[in-house]
């Protein structure tokens, strides 16, 4: 099987090549550009494409892939909101994903991001390197005893809640339309509605998938229902937050701090070096200008364990598709 890997990073190349099982004939073509309407032609001569969160696989791209003879789309991530599943079904292309590569990686990163914004590690680090040991402006707050709202209790949300509840002694409440029976043993208590969660929490951590019902779940209306001084953390998908609403809440002082590993229009900047470029996205540039906003470039997943799991599952998905036409982690209409 020949597979075109779009948006290849060095770690993708190493992990995928190292995960090829003995006896399975698979040849990867590692491509730098992301998949979109212009780059889809690079998939010619391949049976499958392998894509990540910021690749564009809409109806036009899917049609092009089909015309080029592509049979499979293998996502090396959990989310699949960037793939038009209706189009894939129409053109007979099977789609697979990696549903749980390392929930611990993202959960641990999330807690680290919470600690960074509330205890200001990043500011202290920069000060000390310049010989400034003043503590003014570094006042934080305890996590112990605070109420933290987890939105979305899949594996990552559950683990994040467990660490905060069992490890820090926080009061963790959560909302999910499909409650997990494991939540109680992790010290997580469900609320019936988001309207019940917003006014109670000191920190919000987002762990839900991006879909029509969750897009802009953080908006002007929901922010107005939260406490003044709310802390917001997003290590899930950028489109969960209305950036303009968040900027307004930051400017008014309603939001005390924000930790973001994702951004709704990140595809033009993330996973690339933009340090010598002007950031043309004004809302992104504005976010970066706030002293109380801490951003990283979609790295929450990035651990050796996660990369190994992603590579192994992606290759197993492709092997099963070639052998049987389906696999355990197929998605589609």
N, C-alpha and C positions, 0 to 999 in steps of 0.2 A: 504493500500500500504506500502511495506517495501522499504526503501531507504538507500543505503549505501553512507555515506558522507565521501569522501576522503579528506585527508589533513586538518583535522578538527583543528581549533584553538578554544580557549575558547570562543571568541566572536561569532563564528559560532554556537556553541552549544547553547548558550544563545538566540541568535536572532532567530534561526530556531525553537527552542522549544516554544518560546514566541509568534511566529507568527501563530501557528497552529489554524485554525478557528474551532469554535465549530461545532461538528457534522461530521467533516472530519477525517476519520480513516487513519492516517499516522504514521508509526513508523520509526524513524531514527536510524541507526546504525552508530555511530560516530567513524571514523577510523583515526588514526594518520598518516599513510603513504600516500604519493601521489599515484595516480593511474598510473600504468605502466604495462609492461608485467608480472612482477613478482607478483605484488599485485592485479591484476585484479581478481584472484581467490577468493579474499575476498568478491566479489560481489555475490557469490553463495547464492541463496535463496532470492534474492532481485529483485523486479520488475524494480527498477531504481537506477541509480548512480547519485550523485550530486558532481560536480567537479569545480575546480577553474582554474586560469590562468596557473599554472605550472604543472598541471596534464597532463600526456601523454595519448592521446586517438587516437593513430594511427590505421592503418588497422588491425594489429595483435591484439591490445587490443580490438578493436570493435568486431572482430570475436570471441575472448574469451568471451566477455560479452554476445554476442548473444548465444553462446553455453551454457552459464550459465542461460539463460532465461531472461536476462535483456531486457526490452522493451523500456526504456527511458533513455536518458542522459540529465540531467538538469544542465546547466552551471549557477553558481551563479556569473556571471560576464557578461560584454557586448561582449568581444571578443571571437571568437570561432576558431581561427587559430590553436589551439592545438587538434582539433577534425577532423578526416578524414570523411568529410561529404559524400563522394562517398561510402566509406565502410559502413557508417551508413545506407544509402539508400539501399545498396545491401542487408544488413542483416535485413532490416525492423525495425531499431531502430530510434525512433523519437528523435530529438535534440531540446532543447529549451535554451534560454538565457535570461538575464535581460538587455535590451538595454539601459535603462537610470535610474539608481538607485538614483544617486544624482550628477548631473553634477556640481552643486555648490561646492560640496566637493572637487572635483579634480581641478576645476578652481581656487578656493580660495587657495588651496595648491600650485598650480602652481605659482600664483602671490607671495605667501610667499617665494617660492624657488627662484624666480627672485630677490626679495628684499634681501634674505639671501646672494646670491652670489655677488650681486653688492654693497651691503652695509656692508657685512662681519659680520653679526650678530653673527655667530657661533664662529668666531675668537675672537670677542670682549667679548663674554660670557666666553670663556675659560681664557682669559687674566685677566679679572676682578676677577674671582674666585681665581686666584693666586696672587692677589694684584698688578697686573700690569695695570696701567692706562694710559700708553703711547698710543698715537694715530698713531704712525708711522706704516705704513703698512695697515692701515684701510681706506685709501682713496677710496671713492666710486664714483658713478656718479648719476645724476638725471635720473629718468624715464621720467619725463616731457620733452616733445619735442623730445625724441628719437623715432626712427622708429623700430617698432617691427613686425616681420613676424610670422604670425600664419599659420601653415601648417595643414590643416584639420579643417573645420568649421562645425562640428557636434555641438551638444549641448554644449559640454565642450569647444571646440575651440571658439564658439561664446561668451560664458560667459566670458572666459579669455580675449578675445579681448575687450568686453564691459567694464570690470573692468579697463583694462589698458587705454582704450581710454577715457571713461567718468570719471573715478576716478582719473587717474594720468595725463591725458592730453598728452598721447603718441600718436604718429602717427601710427596707426595700419593698416598694409596691410596683405592680406591673399591670399593663393592659395588653391583652392579645385576644382576638376573637376566637381563638382556639387554645384555651388554657392547657398548660402541660401538667400532668399528674405529678411530675417531679418537682414542681415549684415549691411546694410546701417544705420538703426535706432540705431544700436549698435556702430556706428562710425568706422566701418571696411570697407576698400576699397579693392576690389579684383584686383589682377594682372592676366594677361592672362597665364603666364608661370612661372615656378620656376626659370628659367634663368633670368627673370626680377626681381624676389624677392631677390635672393642671394646677389647681390652687394649693395642693398639699405638698408639693415637692420642692426641694432646694436645688436639686440637680436632675436634669433630664438626660437620659442616654438612649439614643435611637438604635434599634437593632431589627427593624422590620424591612421587608423587601420593598422595592420601588414598584408600585403598580398604580392603577388609576385611583384606587381608594386611599392610597397613602401619599400620593404626590402632594407636596407642600402641606404636609401634616403640621409643620411648624409655619404659621402664617400670622398675619396681623390679629386675627380673631383669637387664635389659640394663645398667642403670646400675651394678649391682654388679660387672659384668665390666669396667668401665672403670677407668682410672687415677684415683687420688685427685688432685684438681686439674683435672679435665676441664673444658673449655670447650665449651658447646653453643650452636649457632646454628641458628635456624629461620626461614627466609624462604619456606617452602613452604605448609604447611597446619597449623593449630593442633592438629588431631586426631592428628597424628603423635606428640605428647607427652602422656603421662599426667601432668596437672598436679599431682596429689596426690603422685605418685612424685617428680616434680621438686622439689617443696617439701620433701619429706623429705630428699632428697639435698642440697639447699641448707642446710637446718637442721643437718645432720650435718657440713657442711664438705667433703663429698666433691666436690661441684661447685664449681669456683672462680668461674665467671662464666657468665652466660647472656645471649644476645642474641636477642630475639624480635620479629619483625614480624607475627606471627600468634598467635592464642590460640584454644583449642578452642571457647570459647563467646563469641567476639568479636562476634557479630551484634547483641547487645544494647547494644554500646558503640561499636564502630568506625564510622567515617564519620559521626560525629555529635559534637556538643559536649556532653560530660557533666561539664564542669567545675563546674557548679552543682548536681550531683546526688550523692547517696550511692551508691557502688558496692556494690550488694547482693550481688554474686557474691564470696563470702568468699575463694575461692582466687585470683581475679583480684586482689583487694585485697591479699592476702598476697604475691603475686608482686611487685606494685608497691612493697611495703615493703622488699624486700631491697636492700641497698646495692650488691650485685654483679649485679643484674638490670637490663638496659637494654631498654626496650620502645619500639616505634614502632607506629603504627596502620595496618598493612598498606599501607605506602607504597612498598615496594621497586619496584613496577612503574611508579611515577609519574614518567615523564619525557615530554617533548613527543613524542619519537620513538615511544615506546610508545603514547601516546594516539592519535597519528595512525594508527599501524598497526592498533590495535584498531578504531577507527572505520571505516577503509577496508575491513578484512576483514569486519567485521560487516555493513556495507552490501552488500558483494559477495556474502556468503552469502545475504542476504535476496533480493537481485536474482536470483541463480541459482535459488533455491528457487521464486520466483514464476514464472520463465521455464521451468524444466525439472523442478521437483519434487524436485531434489536439488542437492547442491553438494559441493565437494572436502572441506570440513571438517564434514560431517554426522557425527553420532554417534548410536548407537541400537542397540537389540537387533534 
